[in-house]
Amino acid sequence: MTTYEETFRRSLEDPEGFWAEAAEDIHWTKRWDKVLDDSNPPFYQWFAGAETNTCYNAVDRHVELGRGDQAAFIYDSAMTNAKRVITYRELQDQVSRFAGVLRSHNIGYGDRVIIYMPMVPEAAIAMLGCARIGAIHSVVFGGFAPQELATRIDDSGAKLIISATCGLEPGRTIEYMPMVNEAIELAVHKIENIILLQRDEHPVETITGRDTDWHEAMANAEHTNCIPVKATDPLYILYTSGTTGQPKGVVRDNGGHMVGLKWSMKNVYGMEPGDVYWAASDIGWVVGHSYIVYAPLFHGCTSVMYEGKPVGTPDAGVFWRIIAEHNVAAMFTAPTAFRAIKREDPDGKFIGAYDLSNFRTLFLAGERTDPDTLKWAQQKLDRPVIDHWWQTETGWAMGGNCVGIEMLPVKPGSPTKPVPGYDIQILGPDGIQLPNGEMGIICVKLPLPPSGFPTLWNAEQRYIETYMKEYPGYYQTGDAGHFDEDGYIYVMARTDDVINVAGHRLSTGAIEEVICAHKDVAEAAVIGVADKLKGQLPLGLAVLKAGVNRPCEEITSELVQMVRNDIGPVAAFKTAAVVERLPKTRSGKILRATMQKIADQEEYKMPATIEDPIILDEIEFALKKVGYACR
């Protein structure tokens, strides 16, 4: 059996041979001229000259190989109590019809299509339908503000929007069409056609001449075959927030994307064709693109699509119900979901009510996994709990415990080691590699492996300046961290979250780790607030577990002492506050930068991805109580 070290070493010493071998698992209509075209760095291209089709590899290929009756998607909506199984054969029928719908709207090779939908199977069908005919999809999270949607319409130059009438959240219905209509008005680039999925929970009147009913169009659509596209052609654009307020359009190609994701299903996640895989995310995020829609289908797995929350739909046992009911082998979710479950059910009582005998592995990613949450999940589930680390720009894991190659010992707080293909280095401000144990900027030596973003949409110079300029020859991840003596990587904070206290660079993640170890704390965030004497001081915000009724002052005093004991006086940690909840994006990332601006009494822009804007008022109130945000 090949070890992790052998696999990793070969991936760096012979990347072209390594990835050419992995590419044999993909169906190509024309093989490549070069495995890696490195003639124009940093714009590297994998499998240059090859032709293929992403939809064929995800859908049609499995039908032709006799897997047509296997479930491709299991749709489970806690919001509507609807459940639906779509086999690979049924998916092929639906996707080929929808490709015909797109063709009837004059959408073809290279055209951009915006998908603004909730977590319903039609969203995945729309993505695959675009891929089938070489159109480029750009999924925008359903419910994004009109101005944000308008910005993406203008930047992508989309010809068509695919939407639904609403999204569903616990206790409320989010009407999509008013936001779509406003976005179309705001956008300079005009959209003339919308394909609209009417949901029973909120039907709307359509606009004649502009809106096409999804079901009517599908009933009359002609089946359309896959067309070959270049491996280096864009498959999709996915916008991620930019520091200038202008979102960055991350481009994903067809060929490298398939090779990287297909390889990851076996080697990173330990999955076999036919296994049931569940990424509890949303198709609006890169996790949804990579591990709800594309990777499981490339590998011939069954993918669960879940519409609901980890708690409250109806309770903190819903994840265990889905795992048991659908025989999930591996689950991938954000740590914040488990912190929510741990807060509601700290003793894990709901777990015992379900048969999890087929469940093998839990994977956490999307933000740093604090050791306390990881240990809680390990203890309650009695399964391997794997933290792994990646970004929208990479499309799949940079750091992880590759269970399909060799399960390495888990170290809470670390996503284990670099995934094969990623030459990760910790660099100082001068670009010199730092020794193990010393925190610096986490960079990846170029080229990125297949599925890494080859560029930004219509923004090549921004691509260079944002990611490559500061450390030439490297992709700068924007994360800070270090390696330990065993080569395990520790991703401690975004570089923006490294605070400078009287000349000492401190990781907010390290302080959060200490706070989260407190027996009464469910989750925490630490921000750096301005201080005239020391430059910055750390401020801790803690959410307590359900049922804790001790005085808050008593708990915060204990938190201050714990940080002093574990990190030392150098942290100058003197202030903590208890809050009901933390402001987060819909993908679960805590909005630390926004809270820091509130504390420092600076102007801030309401983040488009925020889950609930009212939380910011609650945070401002809590900060005022401890002497900050005194506006």
C-alpha positions, 0 to 999 in steps of 0.5 A: 500500500502506498503511503502518504509520504510516498504519494506526496513526494511523487506529486511534487517531484513529478507533477506531470506524471502524477496528474497524467495518471490521475487523468486516466480516470476521466473520459476525454474526446481528445487527449492533451498536447501537454499535461502542464502548459507553463509557458505563461506563468502565473497563468498555468494550464492543465491538460492543454489541447485536450477536449472533454465534457464535464456533464458527460463525465458526471452523468452520461458516462455512468448511465453508459457504464450500467449505473443508470438505476443508482441514485445520483441525488437524494433530495431531503428538505426539512423545510417542506418535508419533501424527499426525492431520489433522482437516479443517474438515468433520470438525471441524464433525462432532466439535464439533457432536456434542460440543455435543450431549454437553454438552447431554445433561449439562444444560450450556447458555448461560452455564454454566461448564465446566472443561477440564483436558486435555493437548495433544490435539485433543479439548481444542480440540473441547471449547472449540469445543463450549462456544462453540457453545452459549454455555457459558463454558469455563475451561481449566486447564493439565493437571497443575495442582495439586489446590488450584489446580484447586479454587480455579478450580472455586469461583471459576467455579462450574463445572458440569462438568469435561472431563478426560483420564486423563493428560498425557505428559512426556518420561520420565513420565506425569502422572496427571490423575484423582488430582488431579481427584478431590482437587480435587473434594474440596477445592472448596466448589462441588461438581462432579457430572459429568466427561467423561473421555477415556481415553488408551491410555497410562494407562486408568483405572477410571471412577466410575459415575454421575459419569464419562462416557466421551468416546468412548461419549458422542460415539458416541451424541451428537446434532448440535447447531447454533450458537446466537447469543450477545451479542457482549459475552457471555463466551466464556471465563475464563482464570485468571492468577496474582494477587499475593494468591495468589487467581488472577484470572479474565480474561474474554474476550468473543465479538465483540471477541475475534473481530474482534481475533484475525481482524484480527491473523492477516493484519496482525500475522502476515502469514497468508492463508487456507489457510496452515499456522500453528503456535503451539508453546504449550499450550491452558492458556495464552492463546497456546493459546487465541488462536493454536492454537485461535481465530485460525487458525480464524477466518482459515481457516488450518490450525493445528498442535497439537504434544504434545512439547518443543523438545528431548528429543523426540527431539532439538533438531531436532524443531521443524524436522521439524514445520515441514518435514513440515507446510509451516508458514508461520509459527511462534510460540513462547517465547524460552525454547524457542529458548534450549533449542534453542540450548543443545543445538545451538549451531551449528544443525546440525539445521536443515540436515537439513530443507527449510524452504523454505515457512517465512516467519517466526518469532515470539517472545513470552511473555517478553522476547527477549534480543538474543543469542537473536534474532540466533542465530535470525536467523542460523541460519534466515535468516528474519525473527525477530519479537519481539512483546509481549502478555499474557493480559489483552490476548489478542493483541499490544500491541507487534510488527512487523506484517509483514502491513502493513509489515515494519519494521527489526528492532531486537534487544531491542525488539518494534518498535512499538505494534500498531494499536489500542494507545495505549501511553505510558510514565508516571512515578510522577506519571502524567506521560508520560516522554520517549523513553529514560527508563524508566517504567511501560508503560500503555495508554490506555483503551479497550483495542482489541477482544479486550482483557479487559472485566473479571475474573470476578465481581471488578469492583472487583479489576479496577479496583484491580489494573489501572486505579486507579494511573493512571486512564484507563489499563491498567497493564500491570505492565511497565516500559520505554521508547521510543527515538528512533524510537518503538520500545518496549523492554519491559525487565522486570516492574515487580517486576523493576526493582531499586533499587541505591543509589537507581538504578532498574535493569532486570534485563532490561538486565543479562541482555542483557549476560550472554546476550551471553557466548559460553558462556551459553545463558540467564540470569536476574538478580534483586535481592537485599537489601543493607543498604547499597545496598538491593538488589544484582543477582545473575546466574544463568547456564546454559551452552551444551552442551559448555562445560567451562571453570571456572565461576569464570572465566566468572562473573568475565568476566560481572561484567566485561562488566556493569561495562563495558557498564552501568557501576559503577552496577549494582554487579554483583559476583556471578554463579553458574552453574546447570544450569537455571532454574526456569520455568513450563510456559509458559517464564517464569522464576520470578525472584520465587521465586528472589529470595525464596529468596536473601533467605531469605523464605517463598515459596509453591511456584508452581502453574505450575512445570515441575519443583519440584526445580529450586528445591532446585538454585537454593538450593544454587547461591545458598548457594555464592555466599553467599545463601540461607544457611538 
